[in-house]
Amino acid sequence: MAPLSQLLLLLLAAAASIAATDADSDDDVDKLSSSDAKFYSPLDRPLLAIVDTVSLVVFAAIGKSSHSADGSLDIFEVLVTAFPFVAAWLATSPITGVYSPDDRDGNMLALMAMKVGQGWILAVPLGIALRGAIKGYVPPLPFVIVTLVTTLVILSVVRVLFSFVEDFFVELVN
């Protein structure tokens, strides 16, 4: 098995392990057994879904421009590159809970990083696999590593900024 395939399988196994661990905790069992348990989709927080989508398109644009001889961008190529990542992020969001209401009690940085991490660990490897399937080859390991690190940083920073702006406007209205 190719090293990249092993890495993707390892990441997917880690995501499954985290999901299983989360489901085993007492708090989550109580939540799952209550009538309030709900899967949250991008439709529950459309502005945040748009922000996430733009973040992933920016990631693709950065990648495309860094590989362009003159740094120019073809918007169609950027969107084609971003598509598998956006599709994976939005499709897995009900499972990962990235659009669930934010818990405002505690360290916002840690909470946002954890929420992004839960989505990232499943969606980005899936996006890499989808992109490989679309392109017809297994992506090289450096692409996988750069993609994993860059998407985690971009999504985390944007989510923290979104949370600060959201809090500001909620306080402004109240």
N, C-alpha and C positions, 0 to 999 in steps of 0.2 A: 504494500500500500504506500502511496506517495506520502511524503512528510506533510504536505498541505492537507491531504485528506485526513490524516491522523490528527492534525491540529483542529480541523473543523469538527471531527467527531468528539475530540476531547472537550471543546467548547460547548457543544450541544449536550454532552453528558454532564458537564458542570451546571448548565442551565437546568437540566432535568433534576439534578441533585438539589439545587437551590430551591426549585419549586416544591420538591418533595419535603425538604426540611421546613420550608415555610408552612406547608399544609399540616405538618406534624405539630407545630407549636400550639399551645393551648389557646392563645388569643385568636389565632386564625381559625381554629376549629370552632370556637364560639361564633366567629364572624360567619363562617360557612354554614353553620347550622341555624343562624338567625334568618328571619324572613327578609332582612335588609341586604343580604348578600347579592351583589350585582356585578356583572361584567361591564366595564366602562369602555366605550368606543371613542374614536376621534370625534364622533358627533356630539358627545357629551361635553367636550371642550374644544370647539372648532377653531378658536383663535390659537390655542396652544398647538393644535394639529397643524395649522398653517405655519406657525413658527418652526415647528420641528421639520416640516417639509422643506421650508426655505433653508434651514440649517443644513440639511442633507444635500440640497442642490448647491449650496455654497461650497460644501465639501467637494462635490464633483467638479465644480468650476475651478477650485484651487488645484485639484489634481490635473484637470485637463490643461489649464494654463501653464502648469509647471512642466508639462510634456510637450508643449507647443514651442516651435523654434523661435517665434517672435512674441510669445505670450498672449497671442490673440485667442479669442474664444468663439466657437461655433455653438450657439445656444441649443441647437437641436442635439448635438453630440453631448453637451452637458446634461440635458434632460434624459437622453438615452442612458447615459452613465448613472445618473441618479435614480432612475426608475426602479431597479431591483432593490435598492436600499430603502427608498420611500415605501414601496409596496410591502416589503418585509416588515418595516417598522409599523406601518398602519395595520397590516393584517394580524400581527402578533400582539397588538396593543390590548385587546380584550383579555388575553391570557396573562400578559405581564403587568397589567394595571397602570401603565404609564399615563393614562388619562383619568385615573381615579382622583377624587378630591384630595388636595394637599393637606397634610397634617401640619397645622400651624404651631403646634406645641413642640419646642425643641430647637435644635440646631438646624436652621434652614439649609445651610450648605450640605450638611451630611444627609439630610432627608432628600434633597434634590439629587445628590450624587447617587444615593441608593436607588431612588426611583428610576433614574436614567440607566443605572447599571443593570437593573432587572430587565429592562427592555432591550438594552444594548447587547447583553450576553446571548440573547436568542436571535434578535432581529438582524444584527450586523453580520454574524456568520452566515445566516440564511441569505442575506443580501449578497454576500460574497459568492455563495454557492449559486444563487440565481444568475448573477452576472457572469460567472464562469459558464453556466449552461447556455446563456444567451450568446456569449462570445464563442462557445464551442471548445474551450480549453480550461484546464485547471489554472487559476491565477497563480502567479509566482509568489513564493513566500514573502519577499519584501513588500509586495503589494498588500498582502494579507496583514502583515504587521503594521504597516503605515496606516492602512484603513482602520484597523481595530483601535489604534491609539488616537488617531486624528478624530474619528467619529465620536469616541468617548469624550474627548476634550471639548470638541465643538458643542455637542449636545448638552454636556454638563454646564458649560459656561452660559450657553443661551438659556437653559432652563433656570439657572440661578438668576440671571438678569430678568427673565420674564416674571419670576416670582417676586422680585423686588418691585418691578413696575406694577404688577397686579396688586400687591399690598398697598402701594402708594395710592392707586386709584380707588381701592376699596376704602382706605382711610379718608380720602378726599370726599367720597360720596357720603360716608357716615359722618 
